[in-house]
Amino acid sequence: MSQGKIEHKEYVYGVYSHETNFLDAIKSVQADGLTIDDAYSPFPVHGIDDILGVKETSLHKAGFTLGLTGTVTAFGVMTYVNTMAYPTIFGGKPFWSLPAFIPVMFETTVLMAAVGMFFVYIKRNELFPGKIPMIIDDRTTDDKFALAFSVDGKSADEVAKIKSALQKSGAEEVNTKSFE
Amino acid sequence: MGHEKVHFDLNKEHYRFEGSIKTMTIVFMALGVIGAIWAFFDNGGWNHHARFWSNFLLNSYYFNAMALTAVFFIAAHTIGYGGWITSVKRIFESFSSFIIVGFICFIIIIAGLWMDWHSLYHHWTHAPADDMIVGDKKAFLNKEMFTFLSLLFFGGWIVFSQWFKKHSLASDHYTDEIAYHQKSKYIAAGYIVFFGVGTSVFSWLAVMSLDPHWYSTLFGWYNFASYMCGFLCMTILIILILKAKGNLAFVNDSHMHNIVLFLFGFSVFWTYLWFSQFMLIWYGNVPEDTMWFFKRFEVPMFKAFFWIAFVINFIFPFLFLMKRRAKRNPWIYGIAAVILLFGHYLDFYSMVMFEPNAEPQHHEEVKHASSNASLKLYAENHSSDTSHSTPLAAQAAKQTHAESAHTDAAPTHAHSDVAASHDTHHKPSHHATLGLIEVLMFIGFIGLFLFVILSTLSKNRLVPLKTPYLEESLNYHT
């Protein structure tokens, strides 16, 4: 559920143990005029994207572009190889015979789109090997939900306001966490 | 957005088939009848009412296939634990009523076969004695087999689909709903096998045998892709009709997303088979196989349809339905459903309409100009077989050898070999058109289909209340 890079260091977060409480809490803190920096959940929660106002992913655009790149690449390579580099007669067909290229174009499209999207996804979500994930509370990987607010450069008043909003929303605990 | 509670009362979900929709279906049917009568007397100067019968076969085949696929869709979701389908399951069940109408249509075609009312299958019913290709297929392509297999398949389809429908309707009163549900898994598995074999073999009998010299091992599977798309388009249209009347409030965006996603996916699947069938034949370059495409490409209209079908059935849905928003906007998927319904009609049109509307060839007088080349090759392949070493075979084999020496020297395009190989080649004239008659008969069948489905739907509650997956389906969210 992690969205975007975490650049801040000091966080205040509330912990919840039920999915429905969690969704209500998000609405509650939003009603108090606060902007949520991140929401942690052990599993995908239905409808949370709409409530958090998360933008629709643009991964499919990457997929389409990469797929198109694959199609064009395969078409170019097949054309070059069969007409210029090494023209050979196969089964009495013309050198440039499009139907024979299509399976190759199709496979390359799928390969480029799938592998490319894999790397785009890994890069975008910073999930590559060796990366130490910034988990605000280890229990969010098991059975707890958390709402995190960055408190860097915020006055004591603002922090107190966030804490009281979290209390009001039904958080079981309100903690702070800082990342090095 | 997706989380606003929609209020509905499942007990009150009844559809009333009345008003403008009912009038519309009746007007459509009346237009269809006018089209049929017009087609029947529009002989184009030759016999056996080919235009009427070919249209009749095309539409009964297409619409009946949609009904069969709806039952397949239920069966596949039953054994695959597909719960989301429950909210629209009654619509699929109502499709099965049309199988009986399709059966009646095919009884008329079978009766016509015996009574000589039409010449749809005359290539194998009146094949000349020296036509060895048809001769070898005699065990399969004969009137008795056609009748027997059609009755067998339709019998099975009707029994299976009625079982699903009957038990689903009765399940609201069952005390042991789970036991019924377990049993339905076995029935569903049985139907899937029966459907797979049945539709495949039936497509050979009803459509592929229009040209008995040709065969494609992909044909049944390729047809299935079109069935699926046609059926999903029809489902979308029926859901939109019901929603316009204020029913089906519990069918949410996510359900529609799934259905349109299937339509998107099967459009790609259709293209895969459309291309595979063409490419294998193109690559293999066996005259026996290429003839089917070759003679279609000779007629500008059929050549155009080949490409128009590709554009409508692949490029259009691929670009138009790809986005998530498109799968959730009734205007977008409604328009796509109408266009794709016609696109797959065009696909079947080029399969069915060519042979029956080609210039009639009486085998006793005119030799099959189109099959000469394939006959020669066939004779060559079988000349070692003692049962076929007729003088014709030997002669044809000799001739083919002489020609193949010539063609080997200069590899040309696939089809020009065939064109050059017989002297009597001339462009056959065609009577197939996509005119008002075709449109009227297509509209007539749409009207008939909607009439049957909507009147079936109006008889029962629109949602099964005791299905174990009901809650899952009502809360479905993607």
Contacts between the chains, C-beta under 8 A, distances in Angstrom:
chain1	res1	chain2	res2	distance
A	46	B	477	4.6
A	47	B	2	5.8
A	47	B	3	4.6
A	47	B	477	6.5
A	50	B	1	4.8
A	50	B	2	6.0
A	50	B	3	6.3
A	51	B	3	7.4
A	56	B	324	6.9
A	60	B	322	7.8
A	60	B	323	7.9
A	64	B	322	7.8
A	89	B	411	6.3
A	91	B	283	6.5
A	91	B	285	6.5
A	92	B	285	7.0
A	92	B	411	3.4
A	92	B	412	7.3
A	92	B	414	7.8
A	93	B	283	7.7
A	93	B	411	7.7
A	93	B	414	7.7
A	94	B	413	7.2
A	99	B	275	7.7
A	99	B	278	7.0
A	99	B	279	4.7
A	99	B	282	5.4
A	99	B	283	7.3
A	100	B	279	7.5
A	100	B	283	6.8
A	102	B	275	6.4
A	102	B	279	6.9
A	103	B	279	7.5
